[in-house]
Amino acid sequence: MTAEKDIHQILSAFIESNHSEKNLEDYWIKNETALTTLKTMNAELYEDLIEQFKVRRKEIQDEGDAII
């Protein structure tokens, strides 16, 4: 497996474990260096991660709406 695929796989694995927008944002900030590296190495995998973050954020928002 290539380094960029490793980075992608590791970051992807933990996106779902964030249960609030704040946690998801903190996860992004803590991994900014890895995300920047991935963007440089493989824009397609980076864009996939961006999409995963967006989807998870929407899921969290929808879960919050369901509670209200």
Secondary structure, DSSP 8 states (H G I E B T S, - for coil): --HHHHHHHHHHHHHTT--SHHHHHHHHHHTHHHHHHHHHH-HHHHHHHHHHHHHHHHHHHHHHHHH-
